[in-house]
Amino acid sequence: MSGNQRRSLLAARSRPPSSAAVLAVLSTAAFMASLDLFIVNVAFPSIASEFTGSSTADLSWVLSAYSVLYAALLVPLGRLADRYGRLRGFLAGLFVFTAASAACAFADNLWSLVAFRGLQAVGAAALTPSSVGLLLAATPAAKRARAVRIWAAAGAVAGAMGPPVGGLLVQASWRWIFLVNIPVGLLGLVLAARIVPDSRDDSVTGVPDLLGAALVAGGVGSVVLALVKSPSWGWGSARTLGALAAGALCLVAFVRRSARHPLPVVELPLLRLRTFAWSNVSVVLYAVGFGGSLLAAVLWMQDVWGWSALATGLAIMPGPVMVPITSAVAQRLSGRVSTGWLAFVGCALFGAGAAFIALRIGPDPNYMSQFLPGWMLAGAGAGLAMPTLISAATADLPPARRATGSAVVTMARQVGLTLGVSLLIAIVGTPATYASAQRALRDAWLVLAVIVWVGAFTALQIRPATRRHRWAWPASRPSVEATRDLHQHVLGN
């Protein structure tokens, strides 16, 4: 090899990676995490048919274990990645997610599947925030907004593709919904290690509050346990009341610990800000309705109408397709309509869609008149509500707290999804007859609609402050945190 050839080869190796290539690799994280929500919901009845000795309450942990742990670990694992290296955090998270997916596919009993789903959540909680940090650090400032929109769009595409892809895979076996993650994850590991440049936040020196994360998981998990077991235990039973008391104690301990820890999961002073606090309340209430309605739709189509998983996935797809359309409308209206009213309309539309389905749907399939109009109305509401609530939550925060605020909103959404699934299970219970099961599902849809409507009215309390009156937090790490301003557009999408 000549000297010129060697110099050319060395120059090629030292050339910084293409920002487009980095974006393509890191968008895998958004795609996989969003795909998981829809794909596992569509497969839920198929999983239930294999583990026939398990109750619906026990089966619900396949969904809830993931959401609870993801919510609790998102902030601390993101901070660990900031401190020790985001590429390391991304690769570790992607490896754990991929390995746990393989373990889920070969699980031979329900509780091992639940445990591996929890491990999946640990991986997702590590790779999601680190992928955002890596993307912002590797992208020139002028291109960051576009890169983040593409990153978020990958999640939106996964939401639209998730139901039919999940239905198609379940035609072979529900285990394929986890097996499909393995080649994608392995390819992502190889490409990320070769292409993505590392970054970190040198100003992060402390250890995040992992015990606080455990208290959140324990508190929410105990409340979920009480909800899903209440039909069999009884609402007034010692076990139900004990689980609720344990959840309350964990959450109180979490609040007390957060007030003292230097790097808590939730910085309590954030809750003094009216817009941030009411946005998170509205996010939880909206997510309760969304999580419960999605599972209710899957159960009705497969258990009442007798549809296949593929037909169910195709039937659900129009709702997620509406989300990016109305999200674009919300972005255009955001400068002319107040944030609170925009979120109010979105939540009100979602609740109206759920109520329409509850009042119209019947045992004889008539998709076009009984389900589709309400589901598209709900999808339109989702596209208006969620982006508005996420942006509102961080609108009044200084740049140094926007990343943390965004992560807290995502945490609130995951908690709401978990409570929505649990509330649905609590309402449906173990019906004695086929007709009573149908009535219970319709009742659940109405209850979920009312909860989202309550969220619509709490959204009216969101009144972002003028720039002059925004709350001041002591400035810190301006050069690093300035690159995180776009974080608010990402974690909730």
C-alpha positions, -999 to 999 in steps of 0.1 A, spaced: 0 0 0 14 34 -10 18 63 14 -10 82 -2 -33 52 1 -25 48 38 -31 85 44 -65 83 26 -75 53 47 -65 70 79 -84 102 69 -115 81 61 -113 65 95 -108 98 114 -136 115 95 -166 121 118 -196 100 111 -225 113 91 -251 129 112 -277 112 90 -262 78 98 -262 86 136 -298 96 133 -308 64 115 -292 42 142 -306 61 172 -341 63 157 -341 26 162 -346 32 199 -377 54 193 -391 28 169 -386 -2 191 -400 14 223 -431 27 206 -437 -5 186 -437 -25 219 -468 -7 233 -491 -16 205 -476 -49 195 -480 -65 230 -515 -52 234 -526 -68 202 -510 -101 213 -526 -100 248 -554 -125 240 -530 -149 223 -508 -148 253 -538 -154 275 -548 -184 254 -515 -201 260 -514 -195 298 -549 -208 303 -545 -213 341 -538 -177 347 -564 -150 356 -568 -118 335 -555 -99 366 -523 -119 365 -519 -116 328 -522 -79 330 -488 -78 345 -473 -86 311 -483 -50 303 -480 -33 337 -446 -46 347 -431 -29 317 -448 4 322 -441 6 360 -404 -1 357 -399 21 326 -416 50 344 -395 46 376 -361 41 359 -362 66 331 -348 95 350 -321 78 371 -308 57 342 -307 87 320 -286 106 346 -263 76 349 -257 77 312 -250 114 313 -224 108 340 -206 76 327 -211 80 290 -243 80 269 -230 56 243 -222 31 270 -257 36 284 -273 32 250 -254 0 242 -261 -14 276 -298 -6 273 -301 -20 238 -283 -51 248 -306 -57 278 -337 -49 258 -326 -74 231 -316 -101 255 -348 -97 275 -368 -99 243 -352 -133 235 -360 -144 270 -396 -133 267 -399 -153 234 -388 -185 252 -406 -180 285 -424 -212 295 -447 -197 322 -465 -165 329 -443 -151 357 -411 -157 339 -426 -137 310 -436 -109 334 -400 -109 349 -384 -107 314 -409 -79 305 -396 -60 335 -360 -65 322 -371 -52 288 -383 -21 306 -349 -16 323 -332 -17 289 -358 7 273 -354 31 303 -316 31 297 -315 35 259 -343 61 254 -328 91 272 -292 82 262 -302 80 226 -316 116 228 -285 129 244 -263 112 218 -284 126 189 -282 162 202 -245 160 208 -237 145 174 -259 168 154 -249 203 143 -270 230 161 -287 241 128 -299 206 122 -310 196 157 -347 206 154 -351 185 122 -332 156 137 -354 155 167 -385 157 146 -373 127 126 -364 108 158 -399 115 171 -415 106 138 -399 71 140 -420 66 172 -452 78 154 -445 55 125 -441 26 149 -474 35 165 -492 33 132 -474 1 122 -475 -16 155 -511 -30 154 -509 -46 119 -473 -58 125 -483 -73 158 -513 -89 143 -493 -104 115 -466 -118 138 -492 -133 161 -507 -152 132 -475 -174 136 -472 -172 173 -472 -145 200 -436 -153 206 -427 -136 173 -436 -102 187 -404 -106 209 -383 -125 184 -386 -97 159 -366 -74 183 -335 -97 182 -321 -90 147 -331 -53 149 -314 -50 183 -282 -69 173 -279 -47 141 -284 -16 162 -256 -27 187 -231 -32 159 -239 0 140 -241 21 172 -207 9 184 -191 17 150 -209 49 140 -223 68 170 -198 92 188 -199 91 226 -208 121 248 -214 128 284 -223 156 309 -191 163 329 -211 184 354 -231 154 366 -211 140 395 -236 126 419 -254 92 419 -291 94 410 -317 83 435 -321 46 426 -338 39 460 -364 66 451 -370 48 418 -376 16 437 -401 34 460 -420 47 429 -421 13 414 -432 -3 447 -459 24 453 -474 23 418 -471 -15 417 -489 -19 450 -518 3 438 -520 -17 406 -520 -50 425 -549 -37 446 -569 -27 415 -564 -59 395 -570 -82 424 -600 -63 439 -626 -83 419 -614 -116 435 -601 -103 468 -630 -78 474 -626 -40 477 -630 -42 515 -607 -72 520 -576 -70 542 -554 -78 512 -568 -51 490 -566 -25 518 -531 -37 527 -519 -33 491 -533 2 489 -517 11 523 -484 -3 511 -486 18 479 -494 49 499 -465 44 523 -441 39 494 -452 70 477 -450 91 509 -415 78 515 -407 87 479 -418 123 484 -398 126 516 -367 112 500 -371 133 469 -371 164 492 -337 155 506 -318 137 477 -295 159 455 -305 140 423 -341 128 429 -363 111 404 -387 141 406 -374 175 417 -402 186 440 -397 223 434 -409 217 398 -444 210 412 -446 245 425 -450 256 389 -487 257 381 -484 248 344 -460 219 351 -481 205 378 -515 207 360 -499 194 328 -487 162 345 -521 157 362 -538 160 328 -512 136 312 -519 110 338 -557 112 333 -554 112 296 -531 82 297 -555 62 319 -581 65 292 -557 57 264 -542 26 281 -575 12 291 -592 20 258 -565 3 237 -567 -29 256 -605 -28 257 -606 -25 219 -583 -55 215 -603 -76 239 -636 -67 223 -625 -75 188 -608 -108 195 -630 -121 224 -664 -107 215 -663 -104 177 -640 -133 173 -616 -115 150 -580 -127 144 -551 -107 157 -543 -95 122 -578 -82 116 -577 -65 150 -544 -49 143 -556 -35 110 -588 -23 126 -569 -4 153 -544 12 129 -566 42 118 -565 56 153 -527 59 155 -526 72 119 -547 102 130 -522 112 156 -495 127 134 -521 145 113 -538 163 142 -504 168 159 -495 189 129 -528 208 133 -520 214 170 -486 228 161 -501 253 137 -528 263 162 -504 266 191 -497 303 184 -534 313 181 -552 291 206 -543 289 243 -525 258 254 -552 249 280 -580 251 254 -561 231 229 -554 203 254 -590 206 265 -603 200 230 -580 170 225 -590 153 257 -627 161 251 -625 145 216 -607 114 230 -634 110 257 -661 115 231 -646 88 209 -645 63 238 -681 72 248 -693 67 212 -678 32 211 -693 23 245 -728 34 234 -727 20 199 -707 -12 199 -725 -45 200 -719 -83 198 -725 -84 161 -695 -69 142 -702 -37 124 -669 -20 124 -677 10 101 -706 22 122 -699 9 157 -662 14 162 -643 33 134 -659 68 139 -653 67 176 -617 54 173 -607 80 147 -622 107 169 -601 93 198 -570 93 176 -577 129 166 -580 139 202 -548 121 211 -529 140 184 -541 173 198 -538 165 235 -504 147 240 -480 170 221 -498 201 237 -495 187 272 -459 177 268 -448 211 254 -469 229 281 -452 210 309 -418 223 300 -428 257 286 -421 277 318 -390 257 328 -356 272 324 -333 254 300 -314 237 328 -346 218 339 -363 210 306 -347 176 302 -358 166 337 -392 180 332 -397 161 299 -387 129 316 -411 135 344 -439 139 319 -430 107 302 -430 90 337 -465 104 343 -477 90 310 -464 55 318 -480 56 352 -513 66 336 -511 38 311 -505 13 339 -534 26 359 -557 25 328 -550 -12 322 -555 -20 359 -587 0 361 -600 -19 330 -592 -52 347 -608 -41 379 -641 -32 361 -643 -62 339 -631 -87 366 -641 -123 360 -676 -121 344 -699 -150 350 -715 -149 316 -707 -138 280 -733 -110 282 -719 -97 315 -684 -95 300 -698 -73 272 -716 -51 296 -684 -48 317 -663 -37 287 -689 -11 277 -690 2 313 -652 3 313 -652 24 281 -676 49 297 -656 52 329 -624 57 309 -642 84 289 -653 102 320 -617 101 334 -603 117 302 -630 143 303 -619 152 339 -584 155 323 -599 179 298 -610 202 326 -577 200 345 -561 210 313 -579 243 314 -558 251 345 -527 252 323 -518 288 317 -482 292 307 -466 323 322 -455 352 301 -417 353 296 -414 382 321 -431 362 349 -416 328 343 -403 310 374 -365 315 379 -344 285 389 -307 291 397 -289 287 364 -265 257 360 -247 241 332 -260 265 305 -237 252 278 -247 216 282 -283 221 290 -288 244 260 -284 213 238 -312 196 257 -339 222 250 -353 200 223 -357 172 247 -393 184 254 -403 174 219 -390 139 222 -396 118 252 -434 121 251 -438 114 214 
